[in-house]
């Protein structure tokens, strides 16, 4: 069975219409979660906690999509050797 890991993270953005963090060293790692529902609940809690700051954004990264052993390597991965 494939594991479906999800990373929840966020921080203050330079511009609320973009996804560029103001300070990468200050990114808040909420945690790694075993399924989307759990990750969504963590994301929602952090998003609601910071709702008064329009520059704060939280994201859910689908870690399991980064590496699928049955799919050929991407061109970017090939460049990394």
Protein Blocks (a to p, Z undefined) as FASTA:
>chain_A
ZZddddddddddfblkbccdfblmlcccfbdcfbfklmmmmmmmmmmmmmmpmkbccddd
dfklmpcfkbccdfklmmnZZ
